[in-house]
């Protein structure tokens, strides 16, 4: 159950982040962290490294 919630959060996060400028991505990711906890934090940090390299 938590795995479904986690993957849903990651997918929604990527959709939202894809629609925003780079300045808002950390804010969106921070908001997702509040919802899904530190495991999602780790996954989103890795995703940000690979999906949004600056």
ChimeraX commands (.cxc) that place a marker at each C-alpha (Angstrom):
marker #1 position 0.00,0.00,0.00 radius 0.5
marker #1 position 2.74,2.46,0.94 radius 0.5
marker #1 position 4.63,1.56,-2.23 radius 0.5
marker #1 position 1.61,2.59,-4.31 radius 0.5
marker #1 position 1.35,5.89,-2.45 radius 0.5
marker #1 position 5.07,6.45,-2.90 radius 0.5
marker #1 position 5.06,5.80,-6.64 radius 0.5
marker #1 position 1.97,7.97,-7.04 radius 0.5
marker #1 position 3.70,10.80,-5.22 radius 0.5
marker #1 position 6.80,10.48,-7.39 radius 0.5
marker #1 position 4.78,10.46,-10.61 radius 0.5
marker #1 position 2.74,13.47,-9.54 radius 0.5
marker #1 position 5.90,15.24,-8.45 radius 0.5
marker #1 position 7.50,14.71,-11.84 radius 0.5
marker #1 position 4.37,15.94,-13.63 radius 0.5
marker #1 position 4.25,19.07,-11.49 radius 0.5
marker #1 position 7.99,19.70,-11.72 radius 0.5
marker #1 position 7.90,19.31,-15.49 radius 0.5
marker #1 position 5.39,22.17,-15.70 radius 0.5
marker #1 position 7.33,24.59,-13.53 radius 0.5
marker #1 position 10.48,26.60,-13.91 radius 0.5
marker #1 position 13.64,25.42,-12.18 radius 0.5
marker #1 position 13.18,27.89,-9.33 radius 0.5
marker #1 position 9.99,26.16,-8.21 radius 0.5
marker #1 position 11.21,22.56,-8.40 radius 0.5
marker #1 position 12.83,22.54,-4.93 radius 0.5
marker #1 position 9.61,23.97,-3.48 radius 0.5
marker #1 position 7.46,21.29,-5.13 radius 0.5
marker #1 position 9.84,18.57,-4.00 radius 0.5
marker #1 position 9.81,20.00,-0.48 radius 0.5
marker #1 position 6.01,19.89,-0.41 radius 0.5
marker #1 position 6.04,16.28,-1.58 radius 0.5
marker #1 position 8.50,15.43,1.19 radius 0.5
marker #1 position 6.04,16.67,3.78 radius 0.5
marker #1 position 3.44,14.27,2.38 radius 0.5
marker #1 position 5.48,11.13,1.80 radius 0.5
marker #1 position 8.34,11.25,4.29 radius 0.5
marker #1 position 12.05,10.61,4.09 radius 0.5
marker #1 position 11.92,7.58,1.75 radius 0.5
marker #1 position 10.27,9.74,-0.89 radius 0.5
marker #1 position 12.87,12.39,-0.08 radius 0.5
marker #1 position 15.62,9.99,-1.03 radius 0.5
marker #1 position 13.90,8.87,-4.23 radius 0.5
marker #1 position 13.09,12.40,-5.34 radius 0.5
marker #1 position 16.64,13.52,-4.65 radius 0.5
marker #1 position 17.92,10.77,-6.92 radius 0.5
marker #1 position 15.28,11.55,-9.54 radius 0.5
marker #1 position 16.20,15.22,-9.47 radius 0.5
marker #1 position 19.84,14.34,-10.06 radius 0.5
marker #1 position 19.07,12.18,-13.08 radius 0.5
marker #1 position 15.94,13.80,-14.50 radius 0.5
marker #1 position 16.81,17.48,-13.98 radius 0.5
marker #1 position 20.59,17.88,-14.26 radius 0.5
marker #1 position 21.71,21.52,-14.03 radius 0.5
marker link #1:1,2 radius 0.2
marker link #1:2,3 radius 0.2
marker link #1:3,4 radius 0.2
marker link #1:4,5 radius 0.2
marker link #1:5,6 radius 0.2
marker link #1:6,7 radius 0.2
marker link #1:7,8 radius 0.2
marker link #1:8,9 radius 0.2
marker link #1:9,10 radius 0.2
marker link #1:10,11 radius 0.2
marker link #1:11,12 radius 0.2
marker link #1:12,13 radius 0.2
marker link #1:13,14 radius 0.2
marker link #1:14,15 radius 0.2
marker link #1:15,16 radius 0.2
marker link #1:16,17 radius 0.2
marker link #1:17,18 radius 0.2
marker link #1:18,19 radius 0.2
marker link #1:19,20 radius 0.2
marker link #1:20,21 radius 0.2
marker link #1:21,22 radius 0.2
marker link #1:22,23 radius 0.2
marker link #1:23,24 radius 0.2
marker link #1:24,25 radius 0.2
marker link #1:25,26 radius 0.2
marker link #1:26,27 radius 0.2
marker link #1:27,28 radius 0.2
marker link #1:28,29 radius 0.2
marker link #1:29,30 radius 0.2
marker link #1:30,31 radius 0.2
marker link #1:31,32 radius 0.2
marker link #1:32,33 radius 0.2
marker link #1:33,34 radius 0.2
marker link #1:34,35 radius 0.2
marker link #1:35,36 radius 0.2
marker link #1:36,37 radius 0.2
marker link #1:37,38 radius 0.2
marker link #1:38,39 radius 0.2
marker link #1:39,40 radius 0.2
marker link #1:40,41 radius 0.2
marker link #1:41,42 radius 0.2
marker link #1:42,43 radius 0.2
marker link #1:43,44 radius 0.2
marker link #1:44,45 radius 0.2
marker link #1:45,46 radius 0.2
marker link #1:46,47 radius 0.2
marker link #1:47,48 radius 0.2
marker link #1:48,49 radius 0.2
marker link #1:49,50 radius 0.2
marker link #1:50,51 radius 0.2
marker link #1:51,52 radius 0.2
marker link #1:52,53 radius 0.2
marker link #1:53,54 radius 0.2
view
